[in-house]
Amino acid sequence: MINAFWGDNFPTFENEDEASQFFQLMMSLWNRMARHQGGVVVKLVKPKKLREWEDVTAALHMRAEEIRDGFLVGFFGSGEDQNLPNSLEEALDGLKDIADRSDEMAERVQGPQRDQDDMSIADYREIIELSTKDVETMLTAIMAVTKELRRIGLGAMGRVEDPSPLH
């Protein structure tokens, strides 16, 4: 299963201690995600204090990676068409859009546009905090819907009536 995350580019380790640390981290993340299966509210990693522009850039990239690599890759790991209800697909697309926008903002912060945007570190801190709450709400809802779909059977996904957006 772990190899599926990297395909042919499985990480290499300098020594046994490095490998052990890696697998402890993977198991910690795995256990954290497993808790969400029980209906626990999703909480994202809190970025370190945003004091410098580099901190803002790192926080924006971290959030994008957390969404894209930490959730979406795991959700669509098989790469197969999962025949999901429209509202669930729209929520997942919304998450991808948030990840893309986070990366775009990080690029602006790093580039000459930062001075043109007339935004402070405090402004970005507020954007990141609000975005984090929105993403946590979306992930919690997606996990709840996915759990229910799994309960009724994955084959039933295509037959689920889906007249309204996911809330």
N, C-alpha and C positions, 0 to 999 in steps of 0.2 A: 504494500500500500504506500509506504513512504517513497519508494522508488518511483511510483507513478507521478509524484510531484515534480520530479526532475527529468524523467525520461532517460535519455542516454547521458545526461550530465550530472549524475549522482555526485554529491559533494565528496571530496576526499579529506582525510584527516591526518594531521601531522603525527599524532600519538593517540594512545588509548584514552587519556584524560580528555582530549578535545572531542573525540567521538562520544564519550560518555556524557559530556556537557551538552552536546548536540541532541542526543537521544533523550536526555532529561528534559530539555526545552521542548522537544516535539511531544513528549508524553504529557507535559504540563499543558501545552496548548490543546492537545487532543482532549484531555480531561476537562479543560475549561469549556470547550465547545460541546462536549457530551452533556455538561450541566444544562446547557440551553435546550437540549432535547426534552428535559423535564419541565419546561415552561418557565424557566428562570429568565428574568429580564436581562437582555444583553447590555453589557457595559463595555465600552471600548477603552483602550489604553489611554490614559490621560497624558497629554504631552508635557514635557518639562516646561518650566517657566519660560515664557516668551520675553526675553530681555533684549535680544539682538535679532537682526534681520535673518541671520543664519538659523536661529531657533524657529522663526516663523516658517522658513523654507522647509526645514526638517519636519516640523509638525504637519505641514500640508502634504508633503510627500508620504509621511508615515500614515496619515489618514487614507490617502489614495491606495497605498499598498495594503493596508489593513482591509479595505473594502474589496479591492480587486484580487489580490493574492491570498488574503486570509479568509475571505468569504466566498466570493464569486467562483474562484477556481475550484474550491471545495464543493460548492453547490453543483457546478457543471462539470465536475471531474471526469465523468465518463465521456463527455463530448457528444453524447447521443441526444437526439431530439426527445425531450422528456414530455412533450404534449401537455404543457402546463396551462392552467386557466389563464385567460388574458390578463386579469388584474395582477396575478403573481408575476407574469412575464414583464408587465409594465413596471412593477415595483423593482424587479431585478434590473431592468433597463435604467430606472431612475437612480439606483445605486451606482451603476456604471457611470452615469452622467456626473454624479457627485464626485466620484473618483477622478474622472477626467478634468472637471473644473478645479479640483484641488491641485492637480498637477499643473494646470494652466496658471493658476494664481501663484504657485511656487515659482514658475518660470518668470512671471511678471515681477515678483519680488526680487529675483536675482538679476533682472535686466534693467535697462535704462527706463523702462516704463514705470518703475517704482516711484520715481520722482514726479512723473506726470500724473500718477493716480491720486496724489495728495491724500494718502491714507497712512495712518500711523500704525505702530505695532499694536497699540490698544485696539484699533479698528479691526485688525486681522485677528487678534485674540478673541474679540466678540464674534466675528464670523465663524471662527473655528469652534467656539463653544456652542453656538446655535446650530451649526451644521452637525456637530457631534450628537446633540440631543435628537435632531431629526433622523440621523442615521441609526442611532440606537433604537428609536421608535420603529423605524422601518424594519430593521433586522429582527426585532422582537416579534413584530407582526408576521414577517415572512416565516420565522421559525414556528410560530403558532399554526399558521396555515399549512405549512409543510407537515407538521406533526399530525394534523387532522387528515390531510390527504393520505399520509402514510397509514393512518388508522383505517381509513375506508378502502385503502388499496390503491397502489399506484396506477393500476389499470383503469380505475374510475376517474382519474384526473381529467381525461378528455371528455367525460360525460358530466362534469360538474357545471351546473348552471352558474354563469358568471356575469350577471347584469350590472354590477357596480364595482367601483374601484376598491382596492384593498385599503383598509384604514388601520 
